[in-house]
Amino acid sequence: MTAQMLCYIAVMAGTTYLIRALPMLLVRRKIKSHFVQSFLYYVPYAVLAAMTVPAILESTASAVSAMAGGAFILSGRRAAACGAGGLWGGVLRRMAAGHMAVSPGF
Protein backbone atom coordinates (compact mmCIF):
# COMPACT_ATOMS: atom_id res chain seq x y z
CA MET A 1 0.00 0.00 0.00
CA THR A 2 1.51 3.29 -1.08
CA ALA A 3 1.65 6.50 0.92
CA GLN A 4 -0.70 8.16 -1.58
CA MET A 5 -3.33 5.46 -1.06
CA LEU A 6 -3.04 5.81 2.72
CA CYS A 7 -3.51 9.56 2.34
CA TYR A 8 -6.67 8.98 0.27
CA ILE A 9 -8.05 6.61 2.90
CA ALA A 10 -7.27 9.09 5.69
CA VAL A 11 -9.02 11.92 3.83
CA MET A 12 -12.09 9.76 3.19
CA ALA A 13 -12.22 8.66 6.83
CA GLY A 14 -11.88 12.25 8.03
CA THR A 15 -14.61 13.45 5.68
CA THR A 16 -16.96 10.68 6.77
CA TYR A 17 -16.30 11.45 10.43
CA LEU A 18 -16.85 15.20 9.97
CA ILE A 19 -20.13 14.69 8.13
CA ARG A 20 -21.43 12.62 11.03
CA ALA A 21 -19.87 14.53 13.93
CA LEU A 22 -20.43 18.16 12.94
CA PRO A 23 -24.24 18.16 13.27
CA MET A 24 -23.95 16.69 16.76
CA LEU A 25 -21.33 19.26 17.75
CA LEU A 26 -23.02 22.30 16.21
CA VAL A 27 -26.66 21.62 17.16
CA ARG A 28 -26.81 20.99 20.88
CA ARG A 29 -30.38 22.03 21.61
CA LYS A 30 -33.66 20.75 20.21
CA ILE A 31 -34.62 22.16 16.82
CA LYS A 32 -37.81 24.17 17.32
CA SER A 33 -38.37 25.45 13.79
CA HIS A 34 -41.20 23.49 12.18
CA PHE A 35 -39.78 24.20 8.71
CA VAL A 36 -36.33 22.83 9.58
CA GLN A 37 -37.84 19.77 11.28
CA SER A 38 -40.02 18.97 8.26
CA PHE A 39 -37.07 19.55 5.90
CA LEU A 40 -34.85 17.18 7.89
CA TYR A 41 -37.66 14.62 8.06
CA TYR A 42 -37.80 14.29 4.26
CA VAL A 43 -34.05 14.39 3.54
CA PRO A 44 -33.48 10.61 3.79
CA TYR A 45 -36.39 9.89 1.43
CA ALA A 46 -35.23 12.48 -1.10
CA VAL A 47 -31.66 11.20 -1.06
CA LEU A 48 -32.82 7.61 -1.46
CA ALA A 49 -35.06 8.59 -4.37
CA ALA A 50 -32.30 10.62 -6.03
CA MET A 51 -30.01 7.60 -5.90
CA THR A 52 -32.42 4.84 -6.89
CA VAL A 53 -34.98 6.33 -9.28
CA PRO A 54 -32.51 7.29 -12.04
CA ALA A 55 -30.90 3.85 -11.83
CA ILE A 56 -34.30 2.17 -12.14
CA LEU A 57 -35.30 4.29 -15.12
CA GLU A 58 -31.95 3.80 -16.87
CA SER A 59 -31.86 0.03 -16.32
CA THR A 60 -33.55 -0.59 -19.66
CA ALA A 61 -32.58 0.91 -23.00
CA SER A 62 -36.20 1.63 -23.93
CA ALA A 63 -37.55 5.15 -23.53
CA VAL A 64 -41.10 3.77 -23.40
CA SER A 65 -40.39 1.65 -20.31
CA ALA A 66 -38.58 4.60 -18.69
CA MET A 67 -41.63 6.82 -19.25
CA ALA A 68 -43.93 4.11 -17.89
CA GLY A 69 -41.71 3.78 -14.83
CA GLY A 70 -41.70 7.55 -14.36
CA ALA A 71 -45.50 7.65 -14.58
CA PHE A 72 -45.73 4.84 -12.03
CA ILE A 73 -43.36 6.63 -9.65
CA LEU A 74 -45.30 9.88 -9.91
CA SER A 75 -48.66 8.15 -9.40
CA GLY A 76 -48.14 7.73 -5.64
CA ARG A 77 -49.33 10.43 -3.27
CA ARG A 78 -46.53 10.60 -0.72
CA ALA A 79 -43.79 9.49 -3.05
CA ALA A 80 -44.61 12.06 -5.73
CA ALA A 81 -42.24 14.74 -4.45
CA CYS A 82 -39.33 12.36 -3.89
CA GLY A 83 -40.02 10.54 -7.14
CA ALA A 84 -40.17 13.78 -9.10
CA GLY A 85 -36.84 14.84 -7.61
CA GLY A 86 -35.26 11.53 -8.52
CA LEU A 87 -36.82 11.58 -11.99
CA TRP A 88 -35.53 15.07 -12.76
CA GLY A 89 -32.15 14.17 -11.28
CA GLY A 90 -31.90 11.27 -13.71
CA VAL A 91 -32.95 13.41 -16.66
CA LEU A 92 -30.43 16.13 -15.80
CA ARG A 93 -27.68 13.56 -15.30
CA ARG A 94 -28.38 12.00 -18.70
CA MET A 95 -28.38 15.46 -20.32
CA ALA A 96 -25.05 16.29 -18.70
CA ALA A 97 -23.55 13.01 -19.86
CA GLY A 98 -24.73 13.65 -23.43
CA HIS A 99 -27.09 10.66 -23.57
CA MET A 100 -30.19 12.80 -24.03
CA ALA A 101 -30.48 15.67 -26.49
CA VAL A 102 -32.25 18.85 -25.49
CA SER A 103 -34.55 20.10 -28.21
CA PRO A 104 -35.17 23.87 -28.66
CA GLY A 105 -38.85 23.36 -27.85
CA PHE A 106 -38.06 21.77 -24.49
Order of alpha helices (4+ residues) and beta strands (2+ residues): alpha-alpha-alpha-alpha
